[in-house]
Amino acid sequence: MKRFKLIGAGGTARDDETPPFSWDSCIICQDTTKREPLQCPNSTKRCDKGAGYKSLASMLTKFNEIGELPSYVRFPALDDGDGIETTLAVHNAKWHKTCRDAFNATKFERAQRRKIASTHNQQKQMEQDQSPCTSKEHFTRSVNVLSCAGTPDKPCCFFL
């Protein structure tokens, strides 16, 4: 779902236009119009009811730490002060399966690798920008050309 933020006359985002956080809709996308049902770990019949909250809290925290948490996830609203896992359990937090699937271990590892690669590329670019060499071109081979006047009887080879 696309989200837009209204920019005030001063060029800053107006937070008063942000709708209040709803615990009755998906806590990740805050959308209630999807045709997908909401899942709630507290309503499961499993013996480990809080496991869903624990794993989601862990993944969201990891994504936030590396700066790869999407902007539509309202991370600060998920913690009332007792920790994310406890807050989710107290409010009976629900989510769409597709929204939850965006935050798994495999996707975290990929995001982390992308982050490391982009940091590495930025460092290499900074090193290249600071190098005294002004030419950005890199030649792997050079060809020496002989100047000879070949005749039809005696051709001249110009590669060395």
C-alpha positions as CSV (number, residue, x, y, z in Angstrom):
1,M,0.0,0.0,0.0
2,K,1.4,3.4,-0.9
3,R,1.6,5.9,1.8
4,F,1.8,9.7,1.3
5,K,2.9,12.3,3.8
6,L,1.5,15.8,3.5
7,I,4.3,18.4,3.4
8,G,3.5,21.7,5.1
9,A,4.4,25.2,3.8
10,G,7.7,25.1,5.7
11,G,8.8,22.0,3.8
12,T,8.5,19.7,6.8
13,A,6.1,16.7,7.1
14,R,3.1,17.4,9.2
15,D,2.7,14.6,11.7
16,D,-0.8,15.7,12.7
17,E,-2.0,14.2,9.4
18,T,-0.8,10.7,10.3
19,P,-3.7,8.5,11.2
20,P,-3.6,7.0,14.7
21,F,-2.1,3.6,15.1
22,S,-4.8,0.9,15.0
23,W,-4.3,-2.4,16.9
24,D,-7.4,-3.8,15.1
25,S,-5.8,-3.7,11.7
26,C,-2.5,-5.2,10.5
27,I,0.2,-3.8,12.7
28,I,2.7,-3.9,9.7
29,C,0.8,-2.2,6.9
30,Q,-2.1,-0.7,8.9
31,D,-4.5,-1.7,6.1
32,T,-7.9,-3.2,6.7
33,T,-9.0,-3.5,3.1
34,K,-7.0,-6.5,2.1
35,R,-8.9,-9.6,1.3
36,E,-6.5,-11.6,3.3
37,P,-7.5,-12.5,6.9
38,L,-5.6,-11.3,9.8
39,Q,-3.6,-13.7,11.9
40,C,-3.3,-13.4,15.7
41,P,-0.7,-15.5,17.6
42,N,-2.8,-15.2,20.8
43,S,-5.7,-17.1,19.1
44,T,-3.6,-20.1,18.1
45,K,-4.2,-23.5,19.7
46,R,-0.5,-24.1,19.9
47,C,1.1,-24.5,23.4
48,D,3.7,-21.7,22.6
49,K,1.2,-18.8,22.0
50,G,3.7,-16.0,22.3
51,A,6.3,-17.4,19.8
52,G,4.8,-15.5,16.9
53,Y,5.2,-12.2,18.7
54,K,8.7,-13.1,19.8
55,S,9.9,-13.9,16.3
56,L,8.3,-10.9,14.7
57,A,9.7,-8.5,17.4
58,S,13.1,-10.0,16.8
59,M,13.0,-9.6,13.0
60,L,11.6,-6.1,13.1
61,T,14.3,-5.0,15.5
62,K,17.0,-6.5,13.3
63,F,15.7,-4.8,10.2
64,N,15.5,-1.5,12.1
65,E,19.1,-1.8,13.4
66,I,20.5,-2.1,9.9
67,G,18.2,0.6,8.6
68,E,16.3,-1.6,6.2
69,L,12.9,-1.4,7.9
70,P,10.3,0.0,5.4
71,S,9.0,3.5,6.1
72,Y,5.4,2.2,6.3
73,V,6.1,0.2,9.4
74,R,5.5,2.4,12.4
75,F,8.2,0.9,14.6
76,P,8.0,3.3,17.6
77,A,4.2,2.6,17.9
78,L,5.0,-1.1,18.5
79,D,6.7,-0.5,21.9
80,D,4.8,0.9,24.9
81,G,7.9,0.8,27.0
82,D,7.8,-2.9,28.1
83,G,9.4,-4.2,24.9
84,I,7.9,-4.9,21.5
85,E,7.1,-8.6,22.2
86,T,5.1,-7.7,25.4
87,T,3.3,-4.8,23.7
88,L,2.2,-7.0,20.8
89,A,0.9,-9.7,23.2
90,V,-1.0,-7.2,25.4
91,H,-2.7,-5.6,22.4
92,N,-3.4,-8.9,20.7
93,A,-1.5,-7.7,17.6
94,K,-2.6,-9.1,14.2
95,W,-1.1,-9.1,10.8
96,H,-1.5,-10.4,7.3
97,K,0.5,-13.4,6.4
98,T,2.0,-11.7,3.3
99,C,3.0,-8.7,5.5
100,R,4.7,-11.0,8.0
101,D,6.5,-13.0,5.3
102,A,8.4,-9.8,4.4
103,F,10.3,-10.1,7.6
104,N,11.9,-13.5,7.8
105,A,15.5,-14.6,8.4
106,T,16.3,-15.2,4.7
107,K,15.1,-11.7,3.7
108,F,17.0,-10.2,6.6
109,E,20.2,-12.0,5.5
110,R,19.7,-10.7,2.0
111,A,19.1,-7.1,3.2
112,Q,22.2,-7.3,5.4
113,R,24.3,-8.5,2.5
114,R,22.9,-5.7,0.3
115,K,23.7,-3.2,3.1
116,I,27.3,-4.5,3.4
117,A,27.8,-4.5,-0.3
118,S,26.5,-0.9,-0.7
119,T,28.7,0.3,2.1
120,H,31.7,-1.4,0.5
121,N,30.8,0.1,-2.9
122,Q,30.5,3.6,-1.3
123,Q,33.9,3.2,0.4
124,K,35.5,2.1,-2.9
125,Q,33.9,5.1,-4.7
126,M,35.3,7.5,-2.0
127,E,38.7,6.0,-2.4
128,Q,38.6,6.4,-6.2
129,D,37.4,10.0,-5.8
130,Q,40.3,10.7,-3.5
131,S,43.0,9.0,-5.6
132,P,45.4,11.4,-7.4
133,C,44.8,9.7,-10.8
134,T,42.4,11.9,-12.8
135,S,41.6,9.3,-15.5
136,K,38.7,7.0,-14.8
137,E,39.5,4.8,-17.8
138,H,41.3,1.6,-17.3
139,F,43.0,-0.2,-20.2
140,T,43.9,-3.8,-20.0
141,R,45.9,-4.1,-23.2
142,S,47.7,-1.6,-25.4
143,V,48.6,-2.1,-29.0
144,N,51.8,-0.7,-30.4
145,V,51.4,0.3,-34.0
146,L,54.4,0.3,-36.5
147,S,54.3,2.8,-39.3
148,C,55.3,0.9,-42.3
149,A,54.3,1.2,-45.9
150,G,53.3,-2.2,-47.1
151,T,53.1,-3.1,-50.7
152,P,51.0,-5.7,-52.4
153,D,54.1,-7.8,-52.8
154,K,55.4,-7.4,-49.2
155,P,52.6,-6.9,-46.6
156,C,53.5,-5.3,-43.3
157,C,52.4,-6.6,-39.9
158,F,51.5,-3.7,-37.6
159,F,51.0,-5.7,-34.3
160,L,53.9,-6.3,-32.0
